[in-house]
Amino acid sequence: MEATYDITIIGGGPVGMFAGFYAGLRDVKVQIIESLEQLGGQVSAIYPEKTILDVAGYPKITGKDLISNLKAQLAEVDTEVKLKQTVLDVESVGDEFKITTNQEVTMSKSILIATGVGSFNPRKLAVDNADEFEDKQLFYGVTDLDKFKNQSVLVAGGGDSAIDLALLLNSVSPEVYLLHRRDQFRAMEHSVKQLQESSVKLLTPYLIKGLEPVDQQVKIIAEKMKTKEPLEVVVDKLVVNYGFKSQDKVNDNWSIDLAKTKGQINVSQTGQTNLKNIVAVGDVATFDGKQALISTGFGEAPIAINHLISNLYPDRRGAMHSTSLNK
Ligand SMILES: Cc1cc2nc3c(=O)[nH]c(=O)nc-3n(C[C@H](O)[C@H](O)[C@H](O)COP(=O)(O)OP(=O)(O)OC[C@H]3O[C@@H](n4cnc5c(N)ncnc54)[C@H](O)[C@@H]3O)c2cc1C
C-alpha cells in the first residue's frame, strides 16, 4: 500500500487545525483525523463561550468564534478533514506509516501529532448526591450562555477559568458568586483585577460540603476553612470549575515507541520526536519551558510542518511568507 498522504495530522484541536491550514499552504497532501464529531478540541468541547484574551491579534475572542475562524482559514486549502475517527494505531512500515482508525487504514509519509490532553473529563464535585443535580442545577462548564441568562449562579473554583466564567456569567446574570477554598486566586493578575472591580460576590475561603434541592433551585451548604463556620447560598445554577482529569495523554497502545515525559511527547525546537518524520505540537508536546497555550501551539505548528517538508522534499525551497505560498 503506497502512502496517500504526505502528512497526517492526528487531532483536530486549534493547533491541529492551524497545522492543517499551514500544511495546505505549502501544497502537500494532508489529512486531519479527529475523534470527536467536531473540530476545535478543548476549546469547542469545554469553553466555547469563554472569552480568550491571549491570542495574538484578537483583543478578545470567544472560543467558538476562534474555532469558527480557524475553520474558515482551513477551508481555504485542500486539507482533508476526517471527523469521528479515532487513531487506534500508528505503525512504521519501511520509511512510511500505517495509520489505523476505527474506520479505515491509510498510509502517510509523515505524522504530526496534535492530540492535546487526549480524552478529558471535568473533576467532579465530591458531594454524595451531586449526580442528582447534574445538568439541572449543577454544571461543569458553560457551553450555552443562554441557559444562564437572568439566573442566579454560584461558580466554585479559583483558577483562571473559574474567574473567566464568573465574569462571563456576570454579564448575563443578576447575581453571581465565586466560592473558593483559598483567599488567593490562581489566575492571571489582569483577571483577578477585573474580578475585584466587578460586582461578583466573593466567598472565600469556603469549601462546598453538601447540596439540597429548594424547589427548582439548589441550596449550597459550605463551610469556612479552619473555623468551620457554616454558609448557605440558594441559587438557580451551580457551576463547578475544579479543572479537568486527563484519561489518556497519548495512546500508549500505538506500535510506535515515542519518548515521553509524564505522558507528554518529548520534542526538539522543530517539533521532532525521537522518531524520524514524526513531529508533535500543542498540548501533547513538551520541551524545556513549554507553556500549554493556544498561541504557543500556533507558533509550533509552522515550524514542525516546515521541518517535515524539508525532510520529505529536501529540494524544495524553505519556509516563505504566506503571500508567496498562496497559489
Ligand atoms: C477551561 C480551559 C480554559 C483555557 N483557556 C485558555 C486561554 O484562555 N488561552 C489559551 O491560550 N489556552 C487556554 N486553555 C488551553 C488550550 O485550550 C489548549 O492549550 C489548547 O486547546 C491546545 O490545543 P491542541 O490542539 O494542542 O489540543 P486539544 O485542544 O486538546 O485538541 C486535541 C484534539 O485531538 C483529538 N484526539 C486526541 N486523541 C486522538 C486520537 N487518538 N485520534 C483522533 N483524535 C484524537 C481530541 O479529540 C481533541 O479534539 C484553556 C484550557 C481549558 C481546559
The ligand as an SDF file (V2000), in Angstrom:
LIG
                    3D

 53 58  0  0  0  0  0  0  0  0999 V2000
  -11.0690   25.6380   30.7770 C   0  0  0  0  0  0  0  0  0  0  0  0
   -9.8710   25.9420   29.9160 C   0  0  0  0  0  0  0  0  0  0  0  0
   -9.5920   27.2540   29.5860 C   0  0  0  0  0  0  0  0  0  0  0  0
   -8.4810   27.5590   28.7860 C   0  0  0  0  0  0  0  0  0  0  0  0
   -8.2290   28.8640   28.4820 N   0  0  0  0  0  0  0  0  0  0  0  0
   -7.1920   29.1710   27.6590 C   0  0  0  0  0  0  0  0  0  0  0  0
   -6.9240   30.5100   27.2890 C   0  0  0  0  0  0  0  0  0  0  0  0
   -7.6180   31.4560   27.7010 O   0  0  0  0  0  0  0  0  0  0  0  0
   -5.8600   30.7610   26.4650 N   0  0  0  0  0  0  0  0  0  0  0  0
   -5.0580   29.7510   25.9810 C   0  0  0  0  0  0  0  0  0  0  0  0
   -4.1300   30.0280   25.2210 O   0  0  0  0  0  0  0  0  0  0  0  0
   -5.2950   28.4660   26.3350 N   0  0  0  0  0  0  0  0  0  0  0  0
   -6.3310   28.1430   27.1520 C   0  0  0  0  0  0  0  0  0  0  0  0
   -6.5520   26.8420   27.5000 N   0  0  0  0  0  0  0  0  0  0  0  0
   -5.6360   25.7970   26.9650 C   0  0  0  0  0  0  0  0  0  0  0  0
   -5.9580   25.4990   25.4770 C   0  0  0  0  0  0  0  0  0  0  0  0
   -7.3230   25.1170   25.3380 O   0  0  0  0  0  0  0  0  0  0  0  0
   -5.0490   24.4060   24.9690 C   0  0  0  0  0  0  0  0  0  0  0  0
   -3.7180   24.8600   25.0650 O   0  0  0  0  0  0  0  0  0  0  0  0
   -5.3810   24.0610   23.5060 C   0  0  0  0  0  0  0  0  0  0  0  0
   -6.6980   23.5720   23.3730 O   0  0  0  0  0  0  0  0  0  0  0  0
   -4.4000   23.0150   22.9780 C   0  0  0  0  0  0  0  0  0  0  0  0
   -4.7550   22.7240   21.6720 O   0  0  0  0  0  0  0  0  0  0  0  0
   -4.3420   21.3310   20.9920 P   0  0  0  0  0  0  0  0  0  0  0  0
   -4.8720   21.4110   19.5960 O   0  0  0  0  0  0  0  0  0  0  0  0
   -2.9130   21.0640   21.2450 O   0  0  0  0  0  0  0  0  0  0  0  0
   -5.1110   20.2040   21.8290 O   0  0  0  0  0  0  0  0  0  0  0  0
   -6.6580   19.9600   22.1670 P   0  0  0  0  0  0  0  0  0  0  0  0
   -7.4340   21.2200   22.1820 O   0  0  0  0  0  0  0  0  0  0  0  0
   -6.6570   19.1090   23.3890 O   0  0  0  0  0  0  0  0  0  0  0  0
   -7.1650   19.1010   20.9230 O   0  0  0  0  0  0  0  0  0  0  0  0
   -6.6920   17.7860   20.7110 C   0  0  0  0  0  0  0  0  0  0  0  0
   -7.6750   17.0430   19.8200 C   0  0  0  0  0  0  0  0  0  0  0  0
   -7.1350   15.7590   19.4970 O   0  0  0  0  0  0  0  0  0  0  0  0
   -8.1710   14.8050   19.4760 C   0  0  0  0  0  0  0  0  0  0  0  0
   -7.6040   13.4780   19.6950 N   0  0  0  0  0  0  0  0  0  0  0  0
   -6.9640   13.0320   20.8300 C   0  0  0  0  0  0  0  0  0  0  0  0
   -6.5660   11.7460   20.6450 N   0  0  0  0  0  0  0  0  0  0  0  0
   -6.9640   11.3930   19.3770 C   0  0  0  0  0  0  0  0  0  0  0  0
   -6.8540   10.1920   18.6040 C   0  0  0  0  0  0  0  0  0  0  0  0
   -6.2230    9.0920   19.0830 N   0  0  0  0  0  0  0  0  0  0  0  0
   -7.4070   10.1630   17.3500 N   0  0  0  0  0  0  0  0  0  0  0  0
   -8.0190   11.2660   16.8360 C   0  0  0  0  0  0  0  0  0  0  0  0
   -8.1470   12.4260   17.5270 N   0  0  0  0  0  0  0  0  0  0  0  0
   -7.6240   12.4820   18.7690 C   0  0  0  0  0  0  0  0  0  0  0  0
   -9.0810   15.2570   20.6290 C   0  0  0  0  0  0  0  0  0  0  0  0
  -10.4070   14.7540   20.4470 O   0  0  0  0  0  0  0  0  0  0  0  0
   -9.0130   16.7870   20.5080 C   0  0  0  0  0  0  0  0  0  0  0  0
  -10.0630   17.3010   19.7140 O   0  0  0  0  0  0  0  0  0  0  0  0
   -7.6380   26.5090   28.3050 C   0  0  0  0  0  0  0  0  0  0  0  0
   -7.9210   25.1740   28.6300 C   0  0  0  0  0  0  0  0  0  0  0  0
   -9.0310   24.8890   29.4320 C   0  0  0  0  0  0  0  0  0  0  0  0
   -9.3220   23.4510   29.7660 C   0  0  0  0  0  0  0  0  0  0  0  0
  1  2  1  0
  2  3  1  0
  2 52  2  0
  3  4  2  0
  4  5  1  0
  4 50  1  0
  5  6  2  0
  6  7  1  0
  6 13  1  0
  7  8  2  0
  7  9  1  0
  9 10  1  0
 10 11  2  0
 10 12  1  0
 12 13  2  0
 13 14  1  0
 14 15  1  0
 14 50  1  0
 15 16  1  0
 16 17  1  0
 16 18  1  0
 18 19  1  0
 18 20  1  0
 20 21  1  0
 20 22  1  0
 22 23  1  0
 23 24  1  0
 24 25  2  0
 24 26  1  0
 24 27  1  0
 27 28  1  0
 28 29  2  0
 28 30  1  0
 28 31  1  0
 31 32  1  0
 32 33  1  0
 33 34  1  0
 33 48  1  0
 34 35  1  0
 35 36  1  0
 35 46  1  0
 36 37  1  0
 36 45  1  0
 37 38  2  0
 38 39  1  0
 39 40  1  0
 39 45  2  0
 40 41  1  0
 40 42  2  0
 42 43  1  0
 43 44  2  0
 44 45  1  0
 46 47  1  0
 46 48  1  0
 48 49  1  0
 50 51  2  0
 51 52  1  0
 52 53  1  0
M  END
$$$$
